[in-house]
């Protein structure tokens, strides 16, 4: 407690005396055991409650025995604060800062007795609890007449410590109205009823860009230790919400913290960050509305670090960190980004919080640490499948249907590709299980299945074997052509002779023939970047099948989620997603002959034309044939996404709700300018750059020399790899080619480049020696 004078004069000897503030007729005193809290008499009987000058009591105190304080008349009362740190976090101790106060001898945290005067709060004991967690008991209020007592100042606690006066001030008078406003409004009790307000329903926006600093993690700073909301604090899951502890609140609910994410957020200023950022606001180094917009670097970082060092007890941890990083160059966040080009792009659609894709990503990301990008991809696939070829755009060159093909790339285990596909497959198996196509089919069987069910889906969470077969096996060559025709909504004819003995009539065996048209196929594939590169030929990327895919390739660092049990709330959230998808499916499935035609608003169509013209002309002038071809396909994907994004809106759901989820013939729906702008922004900033990056790597891999491939694999694996693993990745046909390449890289100039050295590493357990190839500094390593 700050600004309190501690008076230990009455606790320096064996004799105990009653403080002057308690020597009134409104208090009586009872005898307690020496060093304990238990009464020695039936204390509730008036004959065992003594006046402060009663000889029996004085003799008792002279022997160093404990006593209890009872409020018997008038308006005196005692606030017994059993959990001071939490009560202070709730902002409920302000009224008691300048009244007579005693700190108990408890050894398990700070406990205080606040003596005050207040009339109009009754004569019964009032227990109070945490407003957020009402199972957490915080203390009691003992008004005059209540059947309760507190151990008096100067007494000895069972822990061996004394009850000490920490503020030797007069007993302060507080009105019942003031006590309700400043104390009982911030805790839970029978005294007042708390009213919820609309803002209590808000949550920290899932897409809020909240800053996280490395020092927060290194020091283990917890947001609840620095930025607990005050006032009428409520809890929702991992979030606590109340009044801003620095600049306050007019609503009482403008500030929230998330314990799991270790972040805070101010709804008034649309700002927030981690504990380090909050300290900058609290100590006036930045304004609240600048939090998250101002980088904590340079002098600002040093000032916050100094505050942690001097005011919050982190001097030892900071001293160790300084010693650990002594002599290491400090760089800015931007410099760090520039030196690490392997973080990849991040798919971040700007969609409303009530959009299906946003809700889907939010709900699934609470249950798995699979990349959020993958959840968006899965949500797009699900919406596309619910449409069942019952919606279209009709430009002059032909109808465009909203079926999409998506491809997830990512490292095994870490990225959790399979997890995201598994969630999506669960919804599909519940809503449209008979539309599934098997994963391991010959082209003939695939064509036959599609001819029998033209509205179908195929999810393969490890597609490398299929890609490898398409690359190496001649009978799979038709598979690629067939898929391209299906995507482009072109008819495809496949025929195969029946196997078996010649017919007795001398005729040839019958032909199995399928003419397939009006298909609506959704493909959802996934594999690792290495497998994709090994099983994909250059032609696939420059003029073939993969132009038609939307690639999702996240590589940024993500938060690892420990295993937790699924909750009832999560099950209900999944059911909500399922119900929304089922309603969309029902609408499009309701009329076998009706179809929904999408049309652009006038300003949206003009914007689309300008975008297509500008990009096509620019690509042609630059002579970039790969980008020129990719863009022509990507513009089709953009229009498919535009329909899907509209269908995921709350506006569209209300539209079909009013129609009782039944489609009529001749229905039309407009794609607005905002939806189109967001779709084209995604193509420009994500889908095109990601495709170009992947295509470039694939094209380069076929033309790289063995030396270049060795260096690339070493760079991708932290600068070192076992030689055996390196040879498996490169797959050199002739041993002499490998020997020549590795000699060129390991030999010093002028015979070689000296970029790689070989070394043996002995296992401590098996004693087995493993040869490693290790990157050097180009032959200059000491």
N, C-alpha and C positions, 0 to 999 in steps of 0.2 A: 504494500500500500504506500502511495506517495504522500509526501508532505505531512507525515504523522510523527508526533513526538512520543517516544516510548518512555514511560515512567516505570522503572523497576524498583523504586524505593520500598514498596510494600512487599517485595518478594525476595529481598536479600537475606532475610533471616528466617527463623522458624516461625516467629509471630506473624499473624496475618491481620490486617486491618481493613475496614470497609471504606471505600473511597467517599469523598465528600458528596459527590453527585447522587449517591444512593442513600444518603442519610436523610430521608424524608418519610413521611407517614404513608406514602404510596407504595413503598417496597417493604416486604418482610423477608426474613432470612431463615433458612433451615440448616440443620446440622448434617453434614455429609462425612463419610469415612475419610480418614487421612489418606491422601493420595488417590482418592477414588471419587466416583460420581454417585454412589449409592447412599440414600438417606439412612440415618440410624434410628429415626423415629417415624411414626405414621405422619408424614409431613403435611398431608392434606388437612389434618385436624388443626384448628386455629390455635390450640394451646401449644402446638409444636412449631408455630411460625412466630419468630421473635422479632422484636424491634431492634434497630441497630445498636441501641445502648443497653439492651437487656444483659444483666450480669452473667446469665447462663451462656449466652452466645459469646460474650467477651472472654469468659474463661475457656470456652471451646477454641476460640481463635488464638489465644495466647499459647496454646499447646501445638499450634501449627496445623490444626485440623481444617478440613475443607468446609465450605458453606455454599448454599445455593441461594439464588435470588428469585423471589416470587413477586410478580406484579399483582397487587391486591386491590387497589382502588385508584380513582382518578382516571387520567388518560395516558398513563405510562404504558409502554409496550417494549418488547425486546424482539429484534429480528435475529434469529439464529441462522446464520449463513454457513451451511455445511460445505458448499462447493463454491468458494469465492471466485475462482478463476472463470468458471462458466457463467456465474451471475454477472461478473464484470464484462465478459464477452457480450452478454445480452444487453448491456447498458443499464442494468437495474440497480446500481449502487450509488448513483449520483446524489440522491437525497441524503445519504448517510455519510458523505465525505467530511462533514464538519460537525458531527455529533460525538458524544462519548462512546468510545469503541474499545473493545477488548479482543485481543487475539488469543484463541484457545491454545492449549498445549499439545494439540494433536500433531502427530508426526507424519501424517499422510496428506499433506497439502495445507493450504491456508484456510483456516476456519475463523469466523469472526462473530462476535455478539455486538449488534448495534442497538444502543439504548436511545429511544425516542419518545415523543409524546404525540399521541394522535387519538382523537375522539371520533366516535361514529363508525368503528369497524367491528363492533360487537364484543363479546366476552368469551369467545371460544377460540381455541388454537386453530391457526390457519396454515396447513401445510402447503408448500408450493413446489412446482416441478418444472422441468425444462419445457419450454414452449414448443420445441422441436420434437423432442422425445419425451412424452409424458410419463414414461416409466422411470425416468431419471429424477430421483428425489434431490432437491437442492436445499431444503431447510424448512423452517417454520417461523410464523409470527405469533408471539405470545402477548395478546392484549391483557389488560387488567381484568382479573376474574377467571382467566383461563387456568385449567388444571395442568400447569406446567411450571418448570423452573429451569434456570441456567446456572451452571457452576460460576461462582463469583471470581472477580479478578484477584490475583495473588495466590489462588489455590494451586495445588499440585496435580497435574494430569497423570493418569496411569502410565504415560510414556516417560515420566520423569521430568517433563518440562512444565513451566509455570503458565498460568493464564495471566497475560501481561496487558496493561493498558497501553494502547498504541495511539490513542488520541484523547488526551486529558482535557476535553472540552466540555462545556455545559451540555445538558441533554437538550437536543433541538426539538422544536415543535413543528409538526407537519400536519396539514389538514388531510382529511380523508380523500378529498378530491385530488390533491397533489400526489398522495401515495398511490392512488389508483392510476393516475396518469404516468407517473415516472417509475413505478415499481411493479404494481400488479398487472399493468398492460404488457409487461415484458417477460412475465413468467406465467405459468398455468396454475390456476387455483380456483377455488369456489367463489372467489371474491367478485370477478367480472367475467363476462362472456366475450370472447374474441370474435370479431367479424372478419370474414374473408373478403377480399376485394379482388377485382378483375385481374390486377397485375400479378396476384399470387399464382395465376394459371400460366404465367410466362415461364419459359425455360431459357437458359443460355442458348442462343442460336447455334445450331450444330456447325454452321459454316462461318461462324465469327472467326476472324483472323487474329487470334490471341497469341501474343509473343511469349516464347519460352526461352529462358537463358540457361546456358550451360552451368553457371555458378549455382543456380537453384538446385540442380541435380547433384552437383559435387558436394554441396553442403547439406543436402537432404532437407531443404526448407519445405515446410508444409504450410499451405495456404491458410488452414484453420488457425495456425499459431499467430498469424499476422493480420488477417483481414476478415474476422468473423463478423457477419452482419449484426446490426444492433436493432433494438426495438422489438416489434412483433415478428419474431423470426419463425419461419415455417420450413419444413423439410419435405423434399420430394426426391426420393431415391438418394443419389449422391449429392444433391444440391441443397444448399441452405440459402434462403432468401429473406431479406429484411431491408433495413435502412442503411444507406451508405455510411460507414464509420468515420469518414472524413468530412464530406460536405453535406451530410444529412439527406433528407428526402421529404417531399411534400406528400407523397403517397404512402410512405413507410415501407415500400417494397421495391426500391429502385436498384438494389444491389444483391448479387448472388455469387456464391462460390461453389465450385464443383470439387469435392474431395478426391474423386477418382482421377480427374484430369489435372488436379492441382492448379486450377485457374480461377480467376474472378472476372466479373463482368458488371458494368454499370449500364443500366438500361437508359438512363437519362442522357449520357454522353456517348452511348454506343462505343464503349471503350473497355479495355480490360487487359489481362495478362497474367503472369505468374507472380509468386511472392516478391521477387526482386522488383518487378514493375510497380507493384502496390507500394512497396517501401519508398519508391521514388515519388509517388503521389502523396503518401502520408507525410513525408518530410519536406514537401514543397519544392522538390527538385524539378518536377514536371507537373503540368495541370492534368486533371483527370481526363479531360477530353483529348489529351495528347497520348494517353497510354495506349500502346500498341502501334502508334504511328511514329514514335520517336525511338530509335534504336538505343539500347542501353550499352553504349560503348564509350571509349575514351574517358574524358574527365568525369562524365556522369556515372559511368561504371565504377570508377575509383572512389567517388564520393559515397555511393551506396555501399560499396565494399567496406569503406571506413566506418560507416554507420553500423553495419553488422558486426564489425570488429569491436567497436567501443561501447555500443548500447545494447547489443543482443546476445553477448556471450559467445561469439563465434571466433574469438581471437586464436584459439588453439587450432581449430580446423583450417582457418585461413592461413595461419603460419605454416602449417604442413603443406597446404596447396602451393604457397609461394615457393617453398623449398623444392617441391617436386617439379615445378615448372620454371625454376630459375634457369636463365640462359636460353629459354625457348622463345622464339619470336612470337609476338602477339599480332594477330591479323584480324581484320574486320570480317563481318559476316559475308560481305560481298566478295572480298578476296578469297574467302573459303569456298564460296560457290564457284568462283572462276577457276579454282585449282582442282575442283572435283566435278568433272563433267559426266559422271556416271549416275546422277540422281534421276535423270530422265524427266519426262513431262508428267504433269499431274492433271488428271481429268477432273475438272471442277465446273459442272454445269451451274448456271445461275438460274435456278427455278424457284418458284414459291415454296414455302415450307409445307403447304398443304398439297403440293404436287405428288402424284403417286411415286415418282422416282425418288424424290427427296425422302418421303416417308419410308419407302422400301430400304434405301441405303441407311437411314437412321436406325431402323429397327434391326436389320441384319448386323450392322456394325456394333450394336450393343451386345451381340451374342457371339461374335467371332472377330479375330484380328486380321482376317482376310482383307486385302486392300479394298478401300472404299470404291476405287475405280471399277473393280470387278462387280460390285453390287449394282452400280449404275448400269453396267453392261447387261447384267442378268435382268434388271428391271425393264430395260429396253426390249430385250428378247421376249419377256413375258407379255408385255403390252402388244407387241407385234403379233404374237401367236393368238391372242384373244380375238384379233380382228378377223381371222379366218378367210382372208381374201374377199372381204365384204366391204372394203373401202378402197378408194383410188383417187388419184389425180389424173386429169386428162389433158395434158399438153398436146400440141400439134403432132409431135413425133410418136405419140402412143401413150397408152395408160401406164401409170406407175403405181404399183401396189406396195404397201408398207412392210413387206417381209424383209428382214435384215439378217446378215451373217456377221457374227462377232467372233473375234479370236483373242484369247487371253494368252499373253506371254509373261513368264515370270519364273524366278528361281524356285526349285523344288522345296517343299516344306515351308520356307519362309513366306512366300507370297500367298499361299492357301488358295490356289486356283480351284482345286477340287471342292473345297468347302463352299465356295460361292456357287459353283455349278450344282452341287448337291441340294442347296436350298431351293434353287430355281426348279430343279427336276422334281422336287417334292410337290410344288404347286402344280406342275404339269401333270404329274401322275394322278393328282386328285381331280383335276378339271378336265383334262383331255388325254387320258392314258392310251386310248386306242389310236392316237395320231403319232405315236412314237415309231421311229425307224431304228432298226438294230444297228449296232456299232461296227460289226465285223461282217460286212456283206460284199459279195461280188457285184460288179456293175449290173449284171443281169438281174440278180435278186433285188438290188436296190431299185432298178427300173420297174420291176414287177410290183414291188410294194408301193411305189409312188403312183403307179397307174391305178392301184386299187384304193388309195387314199391320198388324194392330191393335196390336202391340207395337212402337212405333217411337220415333225421336228426331229432333229437328231442332235443330241448332246454327247460330246466325247471329251472327257477331261484329260485324256492323254492320247493325242492324235498322231504321235510320231510314227507308229506302225503303219497307219493308213497312208501318211505322206511318203513313207519309205517305199511302200508297195507301188504307189503311183509313180515314183521315180524309177524303180528298178524292174518292175514286172510289166511285161508288154500287155498282158490281158487287162491291166488296170488303166491303160491309157485312155480308154473311152470314158472312164469315170469322170475325169477332169472336164472333158467336152460336154458331158451330160449335165454336170452341175452348172456350168456356165449357161447352158441353154435354159435350164430351169430358172435360174436367177433372172435372166433377161426376158422371161415369159415367152420363150419361143418353143414351138412344138418339137418333140424329139422322138425319133423312131429307132427302136432297137429290135433286132431279130437274132435268133440263135437256133441252129439246127438241133433237133432232139437227138440225144444219144440212144444207141440201141441197135439191134439187128435190122437189116433191110426188110422192108415189108414184103409179104408173100406175093402181092400183086405186082411187084417190080417197081412200084412207085418209090420216090425218095421219101425219107422221113419228113413228117410235118414240121413246118416252121413255127416256133414260138415267136410271136411278134407283138410288140407293144408300141402304140403311137400315143405319146404322152403329151398332153397340153393342159393349159389352165392350171398349172401347179402353183402351190404356195408353200414353199419350204423355208424353214428357219434352221440355220446351222449355228451351233455354239461349240467351238473347238478351243482346246488349250494344250499347251506344251511348254517346254523350257526353251529359252533362246538358242541354246546349243543344239538341241534336237531339231528345232525349226531350221537352223542354218544348215545342218547336215542332211536334211531330208528334202530341202527345197531347191529347185534349180532356178537359174537366173531367169529363164523364160516365164516361170510362174509369176515373178514379181514385175517384169517389164511389160508383159502383154497378155497375161492370162488370169487364172482363177483368183489370185489373191488381191487383184484390184477391187474385187467386189466385197471384200471383208472390211469391217471396222476393227482396227487393232487397238487393244488396250495393253500398254506395256509400262506399268509403274515400276520404278526402282528406288524411290526415295525411302528414307528410314521411316519406319512406322512403330507405333507403340505395341509392344507385345502384351497380349492379354492372357492372364493365367486362367486355368480351368475353373469354371464356376458351374453351379447347377442351374438349369433352366427354371425360371420363375413362372408363377401364374400370370403375372403381368405380361411377360414375354409371349406366353402362349396366346393370350388374348390379342396382343398386337399382331401376331402371325395370322390369327383368325381374321382380323380386320383386313389384312392384305389379301387373304384368300377370298373373302367376301367381295372386296372391290373387284378383283379379277373375274370372279364368277359372274358378277353383275354385267361387266363389260362383255364377257363371252355370251351371256344370255341375250343381250341386246343384239349382237351381230348374228347370233344363231336363230333368232326368233322368226325370221322370214326367209325362206329358201330362195326367193327370187329378187328380193330387194337388196340394194347396195347403197352405201353412203358415199356421195361424191364430195371430195374436198375441193375448195376453190380458194384462190388467194384474194385478199382485198386488193383494191386498186393500187394503194401505196406499197403493199407487200410485193406484188408482182413487179412493179417498177424497180424496187430495191433488188429483187432477185435477178432481173435482167441486167441491171448495172453491174452487179457482182460477177455474174457469169461472163459478161463482155470484157470487163476489166481484167479478170484473171486469165481468160483464154488468150486475149491479145498479148498480155505480158509474158505468158509462158511461151507463146509462139515466137515473139521477138527475141527472147533469150535463148531460143534453140534448145530448151530442155525437154527432150522428147519424153523422158520418163514422167516428169511432172505434168506435161501436157496430157498424156494418156491417163495418168492417175486422176487428174482434176476432172476429166470428162466423166469418169465413173463416180468420183466423190460428189459431184453435183447431183447425181441421181440419189446417192445415199442421203444427201442433205434434205432432199424433198421427202424421202421416206421418213427421216427423223422428224421433219416438221409435222407430218400427220401423227406420228407416235407421241410427240410432245403435247400436241393439242388433246389427244385422247387421254393423256395422263392428268389433265387439269381438273380442278374442282368444277370449273364451269362446264366442261363436257359431261362430267358425271351428273350434274344437276339437269343437264339437257336430256340425257337418256332416262333419268329418274322421272321427270315430268311426262315422259312418253311411256311410263310403266315398263321400261326396258324392252320395248317392242319397236322394231324398225318398220317404217312404212316405205312404200315405193317412192322414188324420186326425192329422197331427202338430200339436203346439201348442208355443208358446214364450212365456215370460213377459217382460213389460217391467217392470223393477223400479223401485223408488222413486227410486233415485239417477239412473237414466237419465231418468226423467220430470222430476225436479227440474231437471236441467241443461237439458233441452229447454225447459221453461217459463221458466227464467231467461233463455235466449237470446231468447225471444219478448218478454219484458217489457223487457229491457235493450237489445235490438238491433233485431229485426225490426219491432216496432210503432213505436218512435221513428223509425226510418229511413223507414218507409212514411208516417208522419204528416208528416215533414219534406218528403218528395217531393210528397205530395198537396197540402200547403199551398202549396208553390211553384207547382205547376201551376194550382191553383185561383186563386191570386193573379194569375198572369200574364194570365189572361183578363179580369180586372177592373181591372188597373192602367191608369192614365192614361199618355199618352205621356211626360210628364215623369218619372213614377215609373219607367218602363222605362229611360229614359236614365240616371237616377241609379243604378239597379240594375246595369246593364251596366258603367258606369264603376267602381262599387265592386268588382265581380267581376273587373275587369281592372287592378287596381292604381291606379285613379284617373285613367286616361288611355286614350284610344282615338282612332285616326284617325276623322274625321267620316264618311268614306265607309264604313268598317267598322261604325260605330255605326248608320248608317241601314240597312245591310243586315241587322243583327241585329234591328232593331225593325220594319222592313218597313211603313212608313206608306204608306197608299194614296194620300193626297193630299199634294202638296208643301206646301200651305198649312197643313195640320195640323202638319207638321214645323217649318215656319218659326215658327208660333205657339208651339210648345212650347219650341224652343231659345231664342227671344227671351225667354220668361218666365224661363228658367233663367239666362241670361247678363246680363240687364238688372239694374241696381242698383235698390234700393227707391226710391220706392214702385212703380215699374213692373214690377219682377221680384224674384227671390230672390237673385241673385248667386251661386248655388251652382256655376255652371260658367263657365269662360272659354274662349275660342277663341284659338288661337295657331298660327302657321306654324312648321314645322321644316324647315330646308333640309338635304338630304343632302349630305355632304361629297364623295361620289363622283360622283353623277349631277347634283348641284345642283338636284334637283327639290324643289319645296316641297310639303309635306303639311300639311293643316290638322288639328289635334288639338282634341278637347274634353277639358278638364282640370278635375277637381274642385277647388274652392276651399274655403275655410273658411266657407262660408255668406255670402260677401260681405265678410268682415272681413280678407281676406288683404292683407298689405302689399305 
